[in-house]
C-alpha cells in the first residue's frame, strides 16, 4: 500500500486565510412557484482558483481546508447578519467539510459564531454531504441534533451523487433534501430520470422534508419540478454565484416581479 501523500506548503494560501482575503459569493435559493428568494448559499471564491472545489482541493493538499472552511462560514454569517434592504432577513446556507460535523467542538464553535455575528439561528442552514454521514453516523447525528435544537436548519447536500442511503432520511435530524444536479440534468428527455426525481420529491415530502433541487438550467426542467411539488431550486436558470450587491439587485427585482 502506498504511503499517504505528505502535505505541501502553501504560504500564499495560508497568508490569504490568515488575512481573510477569501471572497464569499452567494447563489440564490428560489421558490419555483412564486419566484421568491428565500436564501442564498455562501460559496468561497479566490483569484488563485477557478472554483470553490479547486480552492478547497488546493487547501486540502496543505491541510488548510478546515481553516478555510471556518473562515468562509464566519464571513458568511457576519455579512448576512448585516444585510439590509432587499436582503434583510434572508437566510444563508453554509457548507461543511465532511469531517467538520463529527468534530467534538464544531457544534459549539458554530453556535458561538452565530451568537457573535448576531444573526438569528433560524436564518442559518448548514449543508452536509452524504460522505460526512458515512464517516461517523452516530457523532454526526448527535451534533446535528444539537444544532437543530438551537434553530439551525440542516440540509443534506448532493443527495444521489454516490453515497445515497434512504436510512439517512429517517434516522438523522434533517430538514431539507438537496437533490444532486446529476439526477435532474436529463429529466426533460428521459422518463427513468423523471421517475427517480419525482419519487424522491414525494418520498421527502412524506417524511416531512423540504426538497431543494440543484442545477436547474432550463424552463422545461423548472416546469416539471414545479408540477411535482419541488419546494426550492438553485441553478443558472435563476442565477449563478453573485456578489452581495448583485444579490441585493437580484432579490429586489425578483420580489418586485412577484408582487
C-alpha positions in Angstrom: 0.0 0.0 0.0 1.5 3.4 -1.0 2.2 5.8 1.8 -0.2 8.7 2.2 0.8 11.9 0.5 2.5 14.4 2.7 1.0 17.8 3.0 2.6 20.5 0.8 3.4 24.0 2.0 1.2 26.8 0.5 2.4 30.0 2.1 0.3 32.1 -0.3 -3.0 30.4 0.6 -2.1 30.3 4.3 -1.4 34.1 4.2 -4.7 34.7 2.4 -6.6 32.8 5.0 -4.8 34.5 7.9 -5.6 37.9 6.4 -9.2 36.9 5.5 -8.6 37.5 1.8 -11.0 34.9 0.6 -14.1 36.2 -1.1 -17.6 34.9 -0.5 -20.3 34.9 -3.2 -23.9 33.9 -2.9 -26.1 31.7 -5.0 -29.9 32.4 -4.5 -32.3 29.8 -3.3 -35.6 30.3 -5.2 -39.2 29.1 -4.8 -40.3 27.6 -8.2 -44.0 28.6 -7.8 -43.5 32.2 -6.8 -40.0 33.2 -7.8 -39.4 34.4 -4.3 -35.9 34.3 -3.0 -35.7 32.5 0.4 -32.0 32.4 1.0 -28.6 32.2 -0.5 -25.8 29.7 -0.4 -22.3 31.1 0.6 -19.6 30.0 -1.8 -15.8 30.6 -1.5 -14.0 32.3 -4.3 -10.4 33.4 -4.9 -8.3 34.7 -7.7 -5.9 31.8 -7.1 -8.5 29.1 -8.0 -11.2 28.9 -10.7 -13.9 27.4 -8.4 -14.7 26.6 -4.8 -13.9 22.9 -5.5 -10.4 23.7 -6.8 -9.8 26.1 -4.0 -10.6 23.6 -1.3 -8.6 20.9 -3.2 -5.6 23.2 -3.0 -6.3 23.9 0.7 -6.7 20.2 1.4 -3.2 19.4 -0.1 -1.7 21.7 2.6 -4.1 20.8 5.3 -5.6 24.2 5.3 -9.1 23.2 4.3 -10.7 23.3 7.8 -9.2 26.8 8.4 -10.5 27.9 5.0 -14.0 26.4 5.7 -14.3 28.1 9.0 -13.2 31.4 7.6 -15.9 31.2 4.9 -18.5 30.2 7.4 -17.6 33.1 9.7 -17.5 35.7 7.0 -20.9 34.5 5.6 -22.6 34.6 9.0 -21.3 38.1 9.8 -22.1 39.5 6.4 -25.6 38.0 6.4 -26.2 39.4 9.9 -25.6 42.9 8.5 -27.8 42.6 5.4 -30.3 45.4 4.9 -32.9 46.4 2.4 -33.9 43.6 0.0 -31.5 41.2 1.8 -32.9 41.9 5.3 -34.0 38.6 6.9 -32.8 36.5 4.0 -31.5 33.0 5.0 -27.8 32.0 4.5 -26.6 28.5 3.8 -23.0 27.4 4.7 -21.2 24.3 3.5 -19.4 22.0 5.9 -16.5 19.7 5.2 -17.4 16.1 5.8 -15.2 15.8 8.9 -16.4 19.1 10.5 -19.7 17.9 11.7 -18.1 15.0 13.6 -15.6 17.2 15.4 -16.4 17.3 19.1 -16.1 21.1 19.1 -17.8 22.0 15.9 -21.4 22.5 17.1 -20.2 24.7 20.0 -18.0 26.7 17.6 -20.8 27.3 15.2 -23.3 28.3 17.8 -20.8 30.7 19.3 -20.1 32.2 15.8 -23.8 32.6 15.2 -24.1 34.5 18.6 -21.1 36.7 17.8 -22.4 37.5 14.4 -25.8 38.5 15.9 -27.8 36.5 13.3 -30.9 34.5 14.2 -30.1 30.8 14.1 -33.4 30.3 12.2 -31.8 32.2 9.3 -28.8 29.7 9.1 -28.8 26.5 7.2 -25.8 24.1 7.3 -25.2 21.8 4.3 -23.6 18.4 4.9 -22.6 15.9 2.3 -23.6 12.3 2.4 -20.0 11.3 2.8 -20.0 13.0 6.2 -22.8 10.8 7.4 -20.9 7.7 6.2 -17.8 8.6 8.2 -19.3 8.6 11.7 -23.1 8.3 11.7 -23.5 8.5 15.5 -21.4 11.6 16.0 -22.9 13.4 13.1 -26.4 12.7 14.4 -25.6 13.9 17.9 -24.0 17.2 16.7 -26.7 17.8 14.1 -29.4 17.3 16.7 -27.8 20.0 19.0 -27.6 22.5 16.1 -31.2 21.8 15.0 -32.5 22.1 18.6 -30.8 25.6 18.6 -32.8 26.6 15.5 -30.3 25.8 12.7 -31.8 24.2 9.6 -30.0 21.0 8.4 -29.7 20.1 4.7 -28.2 17.0 3.1 -26.3 18.3 0.1 -25.8 16.5 -3.3 -28.2 13.6 -2.4 -27.9 10.9 -5.1 -24.3 11.8 -6.0 -22.9 8.5 -4.9 -23.4 7.8 -1.2 -27.2 7.9 -1.2 -28.9 5.9 1.5 -32.6 6.3 2.5 -31.7 5.4 6.1 -30.2 8.9 6.5 -33.6 10.4 5.7 -35.3 8.5 8.6 -32.5 8.3 11.2 -31.0 11.8 11.1 -32.2 15.2 12.3 -32.5 16.8 8.9 -34.9 19.4 7.3 -34.0 19.7 3.7 -33.0 17.2 1.0 -30.9 18.8 -1.8 -31.2 16.6 -4.9 -27.9 16.5 -6.9 -27.8 18.2 -10.3 -26.7 14.9 -11.9 -30.2 13.5 -11.3 -32.1 16.3 -12.9 -30.0 17.1 -15.9 -32.0 14.8 -18.2 -35.5 14.9 -16.6 -36.9 16.5 -19.7 -35.5 13.9 -22.1 -35.6 10.7 -20.1 -38.6 9.1 -18.4 -36.4 7.0 -16.0 -34.8 10.2 -14.7 -38.2 11.8 -14.3 -39.4 8.8 -12.3 -36.4 8.9 -9.9 -36.7 12.6 -9.2 -40.4 12.6 -8.8 -40.2 9.7 -6.5 -37.5 11.4 -4.4 -39.6 14.5 -4.0 -42.7 12.5 -3.0 -40.7 10.5 -0.5 -39.1 13.5 1.1 -42.4 15.2 1.5 -43.9 12.1 3.1 -41.0 12.3 5.6 -41.7 15.9 6.3 -38.6 17.2 4.5 -38.4 20.2 2.1 -36.8 19.5 -1.3 -34.2 21.7 -3.0 -33.2 20.8 -6.5 -29.7 21.8 -7.7 -28.5 22.6 -11.2 -31.8 23.8 -12.8 -30.8 25.2 -16.1 -33.9 25.3 -18.3 -37.5 26.4 -18.1 -38.8 22.9 -19.1 -36.9 21.4 -16.1 -38.4 24.0 -13.8 -41.9 23.4 -15.1 -41.7 19.7 -14.4 -40.2 20.3 -10.9 -43.0 22.8 -10.1 -45.6 20.2 -11.2 -44.0 17.7 -8.9 -44.1 20.0 -5.9 -40.4 20.9 -5.6 -40.1 23.4 -2.8 -36.9 25.3 -3.8 -34.3 25.3 -6.5 -30.8 26.6 -7.4 -29.2 26.9 -10.8 -28.2 29.1 -13.7 -31.9 29.4 -14.8 -32.2 31.6 -11.7 -28.7 32.9 -11.0 -25.2 31.7 -10.5 -22.9 32.9 -7.7 -23.4 36.6 -7.1 -21.6 39.3 -5.1 -23.6 40.9 -2.3 -24.5 43.9 -4.5 -25.6 41.7 -7.3 -27.6 39.6 -4.9 -29.4 42.6 -3.5 -30.4 43.7 -7.0 -31.5 40.2 -8.0 -33.6 39.8 -4.8 -35.1 43.2 -5.2 -36.1 42.6 -8.8 -37.5 39.2 -8.1 -39.6 40.3 -5.2 -40.9 43.3 -7.2 -41.9 41.0 -10.0 -43.5 38.5 -7.6 -45.5 41.3 -6.0 
